[in-house]
Amino acid sequence: MIFKNKIFLLSFFLIASSLFAKELPTLFEIKISTDQYTNTNDGLNKAFNRLIQKLTGSRNKKFLWKLGDSNIKKIDFVSSYSTEIVDDKEFLSVKFNSDILIPELRKIEIPLIGFNRPVLLMLLKVDNGESSPIYLDNSISSYLLNENIKKAIKKIALERGVYIELPEFDLEDRNLLNQVNILFSPSNYIQEKFYHDAFLSIEFIRIGVNKWSINGDIRSSSALEDEQVIEFFQNNIHNFLDNFLEVKPLEQGSKGEEALISINGLKTFQDFETVESELDKIFAIKSRTYKSFERSSIDYAIQLFQTKDSLIKELRGSPTFLIKKYNEKTNILELEYLNLK
């Protein structure tokens, strides 16, 4: 049936080159430091636990307990593993078989996030009291705290399966950020200029010898010692991601919600094929059927595994679709197809 629909749709479109969508290619790959496991079997089991954290967006142990109750054998889903050296440190690198794992997780109703992941943009300001305050970017810094903050960001992004980015400042950006103007908001300026799905503005301020205060979207209630700063930062970013990524499971016996999605902005038949391919990657969608289509748009009736909230959270990180609006009365979610060629 899908094949026939594609043949029919071909008459509406001109053939064009393919579109490459942004996604998290390492979703089913886990790296775990060799000092965090006792033997290979232990390492593979711990890697699986971290994979579940990435797939669900949650650090809640209830999903691991649910897996334990189901008697799923974690090692059965390992497709390959090896050891590798990263920054002079040895890691166990494990790849899992998504084709056999995802259906098993569906059977026990584990809520999942798909390949498209949101971008968390951070504006981080460090005032060490010795030189002018600076905003962190990806350039190498001679100041140890700055580099430790960036290492922490990289570690969190790998563990949680999200994009955590720092702005890439040009000369105009730096001039604006360094100016003294109470009417200028660095946070507003950066949010308007750089793409993001979530934003955090945080300041690290030295307030004494080996004493720091953290202000902004996360705040320390008391002074932090040097060695406490990174741990406090990591814990609070993890807490933020817990809420931001969480897909709440349905109540026992409840059925996944239904909705209509209307996608506009298609120009070619290959755009349609790209839409189909991207919808296939969205874990929130259990099934879909065509409702209607025109030259530049297509509508689907969809059955979800969970709630519309889980679908919207997944679409929020998509480089292919822009969420326009959701109409509660008609139960229609309007999306714009982004042709990024």
N, C-alpha and C positions, 0 to 999 in steps of 0.2 A: 504493500500500500504506500509506504514511504517512497519507494522507487517510482511509482506512478505519479505521485505528487511532484516529485522532483522533475520528471519529464515535462509535466504540465507547466511548472513554474519556469522552466527554461525559456519558454516563449515570451516571458515578461522581462528577461534580463539580457544584457550583453556580457560576454565573457571578459573577465579582467584578471589581473594578477592577484595572488593570494595575500592574505593579511596575517601577520604574525602577532598572536595575542601574548600579552604579558601574563605569566603565571609563575608559580613556585616550582621549578623543575626538580628540586630536591625534597619534595614533600615526603616521599617514602624512603628517604635516606637519613640515617642517624649516625652521628659520630660521638663516641664516648671515650673519654680519657682512660688510659690503661690503669691509672691509679684509683679508678672508681669501681673496679670490679676485681674479683678474685681469680676467676678462670674464664675460659671462653664461653661456657654455657651460662655463667652468671652474667657476663657481658651482653650476650644475645638477649637474655630475659630483660635486663635493664634497658637495653636499646628499644625493645618492644614497648615497654612502659612509657618511654619518652615519645615514641611514635604516637601512642594513644593520646598523649598530652597535646601533640601538634595537631592531630586530626580532630580532636574535640574542642580545642581551644581552652581546655579547662585543666587545672591542676588538682581538681577534686578526686579523691581516691575512690569515690563510689563507682566510677566506671571500671577501675581495675578490679574492685570487689565483684562487680557484675561479671566481668570476664572470668574471674576465678570460679564463680558459681556455675558458669556455663561449661567448665572443663575444657576450654579452648587451649590447645597446646601452642604456646607462643612461637616456639622454634619452627613449627610447621610452615610458618609464613615467611621465613627467611629465604630469599632467593640467592644471596651471596654475601660474603663478608671477607674482610681483609684488614691488615694493619697498615697504617700510613703515618708519616711524620709531617706534622703541621707546626710551623714555628718552633722547631726543635723539640716538639712534644709528641709522644706516640699516642695514636688513637686507634680504636677499633671502629672501622667503617662498615655499616650494615645496610644492605638494601633489602626491602621487603616487597613481596608480590602483592600488588594492589588488587589484581584481578580475583584472587581467591580470598583476600582478607576482607575487602569491603562487603561482599555478600554476607559473610559470617557476622560482621559487626551489625549489619542491618537486621539480621535475624534476632539479635538480642537487644535491638532498639537503642543502640549507641548513637547519639546525635553527632553529626560530622560536619566539618567545614571543608569546602572544596579546594581546588588548586589555586583559584584566584584569591589572593590575600591582600588585606588592606595595607596602606602605607601610613605609618606613624611618623610624623614630622616633628623634630625636636629643635627648639631654639634654646641653646645652652650657653649661659653666660658665666664666666669664671672670673672672680675678683680675688686675687691672692694677696692683695695689700702691698705688693712689692712693685707692681707695674700697672699700667692702665688695664682695666677690665677688657676681656676679649670674648667674642662669640666663637664657639667651636665650629670648625668645618672639618673636612676630611684630610687636610694637609697635616704633615708631621709637626708635632710640637715638642719643644725641648723641656716643657714642664710636665713632670711625671703624672700629676693628677689628670691633666687633660688627656693623656694617652690611656690612662687606666679607665677613664670614663668611656672612651671610644671602644676599648676592648670589652667593657661590660655591655655596651650596646650591641656589639657584634655577637657576643655570647647569648644574650637574651633573644635576639632575632633568630639565631639558629635553633635555639631550644623551642621557641614558640611558633616558628614557621611564619613569621611576618616580616615585612619590610620596615626597618627603623632607619630613618634617614636624617642627616644633617644638611642644612642648606649649603649650596655652593655659591659663595658670595662673589660678586664682581666688585669693581672699584666703587661704583655708585652705591651699592649696598653698604659697603664698609663706611663710606662717608656719611650716609644717612644714619647708620647705627651708632656712629661715634659722636654725632652731634648732640648738643645739649638743648633740647626743645621739649618742654613739658607737654606740648600738644601732639608730639610725634609718638606713636605707639609702635615699637619694634615688632611686637607680636602680631598686630593687625597687618603691618606691612609685609611680613614674611608669609603670613597665611594667605594674603591676596596674591602673592607672587609665585609661590611654590605649591605644586599639587600635593594633596594629602587627604586622607580619610579621617585622621585624628591628629590632634596637635597638642603638644605640651611645651610650655615655656618654663624653664627652671633656672634659678640662679644659685651658684655656689659661692659663698662669701666667707673669706677668712676673717674671723672676729677676734683672734688672739693666737698665741703660740700653740700650734697644733690643734686649734679649735676652728670649727666651721659651722656655718648656718646654711641651711638649704631653704630657699623661698620660691614662690611662684605656684605652679599647679601642683607641686608636692612640697610639703613644708616639714621641717624638723621642729619638734616642740621644745627641744633643748639643744645645747651645743654638742657637736659631734667631734670625736677625736679623729685624727688623720685616718686611722685604720678602719673607722666606722663609716666613712663617707660613701665608699663604693657599695658596701653591703646595704646601707640604707637606701641608696639610689636604686639598686637592683630590686630589692624587696618591693619598693613602691611602684616601680614600672611593671613588675609581675602582677601586682594587685590591680593596677589599672587595666592590664591586658585581660585579667580574669573576667572583669566586668564587660570589657569591650568586645571580647571574642565569644563569650559564653552563648551556647545554643541550648536553651532549656528543653529537656526531654518532655514528651507528652505524658499526661497522667495515664496510669495503667488502664488499658482497654480503650483509650481514645484513638480516634482515627486522624491521620494527617489532614491538614486543611486543603481546600481547593481554591483556585483563583484563575483569573484570566490575565495573560500578559500580552500587551500590544507593543510590537517593536517597529519603530519607524526609522527612516533614514537609509533604507537599502537602495542601491543603485544598479547592482549587477547580480547575475545568478550566482556568482562566486561569493558575493556578500551573503546571500541566502545560505550557501554551503558553510560559510564561516559561522553564521549564527547557529546553525544546526550543530556544528562541531563544538562550539562554546557551551551551548545548552547541555550537551552530553557530559561535559565536565563538571556541571553543577550538581553537587551531592544532594542538595535539598530537594531536587525534583525527582519524584518517583516515576512519573509517566507524563506524557504530553500528547495532545492531539491537535491537529490543525482546526481552527475555527473559520478563518477567512484570510485571504491575502489579496494584495493589490501590487501594483508595480513597485511601490516604495515602502510597503509595510506588510507585516504578517502577524496574525493573532493566534495564540495557543490557549487551549484549556489545559491546566496543569493540576496534577495530583501531587501533593507534597508528602514527604516522610514526616515532617514536623509542622511548624507553624510558618506563616508568612514572614515573621520576624527572622527566622533562620535563612529564608531565601534572600531577604533584603540585606542581611549581614554579609552573605556570600557575594551578592551582586555588587555590594559597596566596594569590594576590592577588584572588580573586573575592569580591565582596560578596554573591553569591547563594548560594554553597555553603560550608559548613563541613566541613572534613575531620574525620571522626570517628576512623576507624582503617583500617588496611590489614591484611588477613589473608593472609599468604604462602601458607598451606596451601590455602586455597580460591581464592586470587587475586582476592579481592573487596575493592574500595575502597568504604567506606561514607561517604556524604555526607549532610549535613543541609541541606535547603532552607531558606533564611532569608527568610521573608516579612517584609520591612521596611516594609510599608505602615503 
